[in-house]
Amino acid sequence: MAADPNAKALAFLRISVGVLFLIFGEYKVFGSQFTLGGGFQHWIHRFLDDGAYPFMVPILRGLVLPHGTAIAFLVAYGEMAIGLSLVLGLLVRAASVCGCLYMLALLFSSNDPGPHAEPWQYFGASLDHLVLAFCFVAFMIGRAGKTWSVSAWASRESRADRGGGPEMGR
């Protein structure tokens, strides 16, 4: 049975976000500047200088920076894993939970507009991470891995191998 337009739209969004994460992760995994060349630590120092929420500063200084290389590899391979999962439509909910937590960590590490900001300024400052976090929540709520995915393809192939067509099971 053909997927409905909403399922196709959610699948398109899932795959698009997945491709972005593959792009983000690719240069980190296949290059060494981010993981071994201090690129990750550079970003953490920039977050500390330019906009970490006050409650994140001790975490960034006391936990993240001392373990910077290990966390840089976690970030690099995590982005690749999230991207692959979303593009292939496998373990979408698990990848989306990780992606949402990652986006929230980035948001609170880099998007503080300051103590005297108006409430709307917090949302404006966080758009780059908040929009992706909302996408991940949509993937968790919906059935984002059921359309245009490896599992949907495998399910169709399995039915065809058993002699049934798309109408099998009705």
C-alpha positions as CSV (number, residue, x, y, z in Angstrom):
1,M,0.0,0.0,0.0
2,A,1.3,3.4,-0.9
3,A,2.3,5.7,2.0
4,D,0.1,8.6,2.8
5,P,1.4,12.2,2.1
6,N,2.0,12.8,5.8
7,A,4.1,9.7,6.2
8,K,6.1,10.7,3.1
9,A,6.6,14.2,4.4
10,L,7.9,12.9,7.8
11,A,10.2,10.4,5.9
12,F,11.5,13.3,3.7
13,L,12.2,15.4,6.8
14,R,13.9,12.4,8.6
15,I,16.1,11.7,5.6
16,S,17.0,15.4,5.2
17,V,18.0,15.7,8.8
18,G,19.9,12.5,8.5
19,V,21.9,13.8,5.5
20,L,22.7,16.9,7.4
21,F,24.1,14.8,10.3
22,L,26.1,12.7,7.8
23,I,27.6,15.9,6.5
24,F,28.3,17.2,10.1
25,G,29.8,13.8,11.1
26,E,31.7,13.1,7.9
27,Y,34.4,15.7,8.2
28,K,34.8,14.9,11.9
29,V,35.2,11.2,11.4
30,F,37.3,11.2,8.3
31,G,39.5,14.2,9.2
32,S,41.5,14.6,12.3
33,Q,41.2,18.4,13.0
34,F,38.0,18.1,15.1
35,T,38.9,15.0,17.1
36,L,42.7,15.1,17.4
37,G,43.7,18.6,16.2
38,G,41.9,20.6,18.9
39,G,38.9,21.5,16.9
40,F,36.4,20.2,19.5
41,Q,38.2,22.0,22.3
42,H,38.3,25.2,20.2
43,W,34.5,25.1,20.0
44,I,34.1,24.5,23.8
45,H,36.3,27.5,24.6
46,R,34.3,29.5,22.1
47,F,31.1,28.4,23.9
48,L,32.6,29.4,27.2
49,D,33.6,32.8,25.9
50,D,30.4,33.5,23.9
51,G,27.3,32.0,25.3
52,A,27.1,29.0,27.5
53,Y,24.3,29.1,30.0
54,P,25.7,29.6,33.5
55,F,24.8,26.1,34.7
56,M,26.7,24.6,31.8
57,V,30.0,26.4,32.4
58,P,31.2,24.1,35.2
59,I,30.2,21.1,33.2
60,L,32.1,22.3,30.1
61,R,35.2,23.3,32.2
62,G,35.2,20.4,34.7
63,L,34.0,17.5,32.6
64,V,34.0,18.2,28.9
65,L,37.4,19.9,28.4
66,P,39.4,17.5,30.6
67,H,38.0,14.6,28.4
68,G,37.9,16.6,25.2
69,T,39.5,14.1,22.9
70,A,37.2,11.2,24.0
71,I,34.1,13.4,23.8
72,A,35.2,14.7,20.4
73,F,35.2,11.1,19.1
74,L,31.8,10.5,20.8
75,V,30.4,13.6,19.0
76,A,31.9,12.7,15.6
77,Y,30.8,9.1,15.6
78,G,27.5,10.0,17.3
79,E,26.6,12.4,14.5
80,M,27.5,9.8,11.9
81,A,25.4,7.2,13.7
82,I,22.4,9.5,14.0
83,G,22.7,10.4,10.3
84,L,22.9,6.8,9.2
85,S,20.0,5.8,11.4
86,L,17.8,8.5,10.0
87,V,18.8,8.1,6.4
88,L,18.3,4.3,6.5
89,G,15.2,4.5,8.8
90,L,16.7,2.1,11.4
91,L,16.4,2.6,15.1
92,V,14.9,6.0,14.4
93,R,13.4,6.5,17.9
94,A,16.7,5.7,19.6
95,A,18.7,7.9,17.3
96,S,16.1,10.7,17.8
97,V,16.4,10.5,21.6
98,C,20.2,10.8,21.2
99,G,19.8,13.6,18.7
100,C,17.4,15.6,20.8
101,L,19.6,15.3,23.9
102,Y,22.6,16.4,21.8
103,M,20.7,19.4,20.4
104,L,19.7,20.4,23.9
105,A,23.3,20.1,25.1
106,L,24.5,22.3,22.3
107,L,21.7,24.8,22.9
108,F,22.6,25.2,26.6
109,S,26.3,25.2,25.8
110,S,26.1,28.0,23.2
111,N,22.9,30.0,23.0
112,D,22.5,32.0,26.2
113,P,21.4,35.5,25.2
114,G,22.3,36.9,28.6
115,P,20.7,37.4,32.0
116,H,18.6,40.5,31.0
117,A,17.2,39.1,27.7
118,E,13.5,39.1,27.0
119,P,11.9,35.6,26.9
120,W,11.5,35.7,23.1
121,Q,15.3,36.3,22.8
122,Y,16.0,32.9,24.3
123,F,14.0,31.3,21.5
124,G,15.6,33.5,18.9
125,A,19.1,32.7,20.1
126,S,18.4,29.0,20.1
127,L,16.7,28.5,16.7
128,D,19.7,26.7,15.1
129,H,19.5,23.9,17.8
130,L,15.8,24.1,18.8
131,V,14.4,23.4,15.3
132,L,16.5,20.2,15.0
133,A,15.4,19.2,18.5
134,F,11.8,19.7,17.5
135,C,12.4,17.5,14.4
136,F,13.8,14.8,16.6
137,V,10.7,15.0,18.9
138,A,8.5,14.6,15.8
139,F,10.5,11.5,14.8
140,M,10.0,10.1,18.3
141,I,6.3,10.7,18.3
142,G,5.6,9.6,14.8
143,R,6.3,6.5,12.9
144,A,9.2,8.1,11.0
145,G,11.0,4.9,10.3
146,K,8.1,3.2,8.6
147,T,8.2,4.9,5.2
148,W,11.2,5.1,2.8
149,S,13.4,3.0,5.0
150,V,15.4,-0.2,5.0
151,S,12.9,-1.9,7.2
152,A,10.0,-1.0,4.9
153,W,12.0,-2.3,1.9
154,A,12.9,-5.5,3.8
155,S,9.3,-6.1,4.8
156,R,8.2,-5.7,1.2
157,E,10.9,-8.1,0.0
158,S,10.0,-10.6,2.7
159,R,6.3,-10.6,1.6
160,A,7.3,-10.9,-2.0
161,D,9.6,-13.9,-1.2
162,R,6.7,-15.6,0.6
163,G,4.6,-15.2,-2.5
164,G,2.5,-12.4,-1.2
165,G,2.2,-9.0,-2.7
166,P,1.6,-5.7,-1.1
167,E,-2.0,-6.7,-0.3
168,M,-0.8,-9.7,1.8
169,G,-2.2,-9.7,5.3
170,R,-5.4,-7.8,4.6
